[in-house]
Amino acid sequence: MVHESQKELVEFQPKHEYFVGIDSDGCAFDTMELKHKECFIPNIIKYWNLQAVSKYAREAAEFVNLYSKWRGVNRFPALVKVFDLLRERPEVQRRQVEIPQVPTLQEFIDSGVPLGNPALKEAVEKSHDPILTRALEWSEAVNRTVADMVHGVPPFPFVRESLEKLSPKADIIVVSATPGEALRREWQEHDIAKYVAIIAGQEMGSKKEHLALAADGKYPPERILMIGDAPGDLRAARANNARFYPINPGHEEESWQRFYEEVLDIFLAGEYTREYEAKLIEEFDKYLPEKPPWEK
C-alpha cells in the first residue's frame, strides 16, 4: 500500500535516461560518526536508562550503526538490535541491569508503515503505549540534538563534482533513512540540493520503497544506480534489480574519486556491468563484519 507521504515519489516522472539514488549520511556527507556518537548514543543511554552499562551501550550502538553490516539501518530497528546485543553480553548480565524489552516497538517496525516520527506519533496517539511513547520521546530528542550539533560538515570531496557531472544526464534523488528535515537542511546548507529532484527521507518509507516508487518501471534496470555506504543500500538496489556503487566505509574519499574519474562515465555509457560491479561489492563487503569484536 502506498502511503500519502510517498506521493511525490509515485508521481515523479523521468527527465533523463538515467536514474541515480544517493544515500546521505556516511555516503555523501561525513556525518555518521558525529550523529551517532554525539547525538544518538547519549540519548539512547539517557532515555532508555542505560547509565549503569553506558560503556557497553556505546560499544553496541557504535557497532550496529557504524561498524557492522547493520550500518545505515533505520533508527528503530537499530535500537532494537542494540538492546538485543546488550542482553546477550555477559558483562551486562553480571551487572544485573534490566535491558528494555520493546515488543510494541517491534510490532510498529513490522507494521509496514514508513518508519519515521510521524507514523510513530500516530501509533502513540492511538495506543498510548508507554514503550512507543518513550521511543518517540527518544527519537525527537535525537532530532533536536542533531539540529543543534550537526552543521558545517561539507560533502565528501568529489561529491559536488560528481553531482555537477551527473545532473545534465541523470535524474538524481536522495535515498535515505534520515528524517527529511535534517536532509533538506544539510543538502541546502552546502548548496547541493539544486542537483536532486527529490530528497526522500524516512517519512517516505524505506530505501527499497524509494527506489521502487521513483524508478522501477520508469527506467531500464541497468540505467538505475544506487550509491551507498551500507549493506541496506545494496539490498535496496538488489530488490529493484538496479546497479549498486559502494562508498567504502573509512575510504569514502577514494570511493568518490573513483566514481567521479572512472565509474560515472562507465555507467552513463551503459557499460557498468554486473561483473564490474561484483568486484567493487566484494571489496566493500570486507569492511563491515557481522559479529561484534567482543564475541571473537
N, C-alpha and C positions, 0 to 999 in steps of 0.2 A: 504494500500500500504506500502510495506517495504522500508524504506529509506536506502540509501547507508551506512549511519553511523551505521546501525543496523546489518550489515552483520556478524560481529563477534558473535552476539547473535544467529542469524539464523543458523550459521554453527557449533555452539557448540554441541559437542557430549558427552553423559554421560560416565564417567569413573567409577562411583559408582552407587549404587542402590538408594541412597537418594540425594535430592537436597535442599540446603538452600540458600535463598536470605537474605542479611543483609543490612539494611539501615545504613548510616554512621553518619551524623550529629545528635547529640542528642540521638543516639542509640548506636553505637559503640564508639563514641567519645563525650566528654563533651564540644562540640564546639558551640552549638546552641546559648547560651546566648552571648558568645563572638562575634560570627559572626554577629548576628543581632543587638546587642546593640552598638557595636563599628564599624561595617563595613557597614551593610545595612542601618540602620536608619539615621546616619549622612549624607549619600549620598542621601537618599530619600529627606531629608529636603533641602539639597544643590541644587540638580539637578531639583527638582520639585517646587522650590520657596515656601517652606512652613515655612519659618523662623518666620512669624507672628503667626503661630499656632504650633510652634515646640513641645510644651508640649503635645498637643493633637495628633499630628502626631506620636510622640514617643509612646504614650499610645496605639493608634490604631495599629501601626505596631507591638508592643510587643504582644498585644492581638492576632492578626491574626497569627503571626509566632511562638509564644511560648506558649501561654496560652489558646488556644481555639481549637475547632475541625478542624480549618484550619491549625494547626501546621504541618509543614513539606511539605506544598504545594509548587509547583514550584514558583519561584520568581515573574514571570509576573502576573499570576492570583492573587497572594498575594498582589502585588502592587495595582491592580485594586480594590481589596477588601478594602484595606486601604483607598483609595480615596472615596469609597462608604460610609464607616463608618464616615469619616470626614465630608462629605457632609451632612449627616443626623444629625450631632451633633449640638445641639442648641448653645453651646459656640462658635463653629466655625462660625455658621451663624451670630451670633451677631457681630463678628469681620469683617464681610463682606469681608472675604478672598475668593478669587476665587480658588476653588479646581479643579485641572486639569480634563478635560473631555478627555478620551482617546479611542474613538471609533475604531480607526485603530489598536490600540494595542489589543483591544478585538477581532477584526477580525483576527489578527495574532494568538491569543490564540486559536480561534475556527477553525483555518485552517487545523489542523491535522498534521502539521509539528512538529518535535521534538522541544520542547520549550527551545532552547539554543541560545547563541550568534551567532553561525554560520548561523542558519536559519534566525535569525533576521537581520543579516548583509546582507544576500541575499535579504531579503524583502526591506531593506533600499536602497540598490543599484538599485533595480528595480523601486521603487516608489518615492524615495527622500522625503518620508513623514516626516514632522517635528516631529510628535509625536513618530514615530518609531525611528527616529534619536536620539531623546532625551532619549528614553528607552534604546537604545544601548549604548549611552554615559554613562548613569547611571549604566547599568549592567557591563560595562567594568571597570568603576571606583570602583564598589563593588569588582570585582575580584582582582583589583590591591591592594585595601585595605586589602582584605583577605590574599593575598600573603605576604603583608608586616607585618600584625598583627598576623596571626594565625600560630603559630608554638610552639613546645614544649608542646602540650596538648596530653597526652597519652590516650590510650583507657581506658574505664571504667575497674575497677577490674573485673576479671573473663571473659573478652572478649578474651584475648590471650589464656587463659586456655581452653576456650570453642572451639576456632578455632583449637587448637592443638588436642583436643579430637575428634572433628568432622571430620577433614580433611582426616583421613585414610578411612572413611566410607561414606562421603557425598561430592558431588560436591558443592562448595560454590562460590557464586558471590556477589559482592557489587551491591545493587539496590538503586539508589539514584537520587534525583533531583538536586544535586550539580554538578557544572561543573567537567568534568572528570580530568582536570589538577590538580585541588585542591584535589580531591580524591586520585589520584595517589601519589601526594606529601605527603599527610598525612599518607596513608597506608604504603608507603615506608619508611617514616621518622621513624616510630615505628616498622619496620621490621615485619609487619603482612600481607603485600601484597603477600608473598610467600604462604599463605594458600588459596588464592582465584584464581579461574580460569579466571574471567573477572571482571574488575572494570567498571561498567556501570553507567555513569552519565547522565545529562540532554540531552546531544547531541545524545544519543542513544534512546531517546523517554521517555515516562512516565514509572513509576514503573510497571504499569499494562502491558505495552508492553514488558518491560524487562523480566518479568516472563513468559509471553505468548510465546515469541520468544525463550527463552533459555530453558524452562522447559516443557511447555504444550505439551502433546503428547509424551514426551520423558521419563516420569516417571509416575507411578500411582499417582493420585492426593493426596492420603493420605501419600505419601512419599515426597511431596513438602511442604516446610515450609518457610514462610516469617517471619523474625524477624524485628519488627519496633516499633517506639515510637509515631506514629501518625495515625489518622484515615485513611489517604490516603494509608498507608501501609496495613491496614486491608482491605480496598476496593480493592486494587491491588490483595491481596490474594484471596478474595471472587470472584473477576471477573475471576480468573483462577481455582476456586474450590480447592484452596490449603489451607493448615492449616496456622494458624497465632499464633505467640507467641509475646505478648506485653511486651515492655520495658516501665514501667510506668514512666511518667514524674515526676521528683522530687524524684523518688525511683529507679533510674537506677541501682545502685549497688546491691540492694536487688533483683531486677528482674534478673540481670545477674547471681547472686549467685544461685538463684533458678533454672535458666536454666542449669547451669553447674552441680549442685549437684543432680538435680531431673529430669527436663523436657527433657534434652538431651538424657538420656538413655531411657526414656519412648518413645520418638519419634523414636529412632533407633530400638526399639523393636516392632515398629508398633502399639503402644498402646496409641498414642496421639489422643484420640477420640474427636468427636465434643462436647460431654458432658463435658469432662475435659477442653477443650478449652473454652467453653462458660463461665465457672466460672471465668477464667482469663480475658476474654474480658469484662465481667460485672464489674469487679474490675477496669480495665483500663478505661472504659467509664466514670467513676466518676471523673476522673482527669481533663477532658477537657470540659469546658462549651461551649454552643453555643452563649449565649448572653453576650455581654461585661458588665463589672461591672458597668459602668456609666449608663446603661439602667435599672438597678434593682431598 
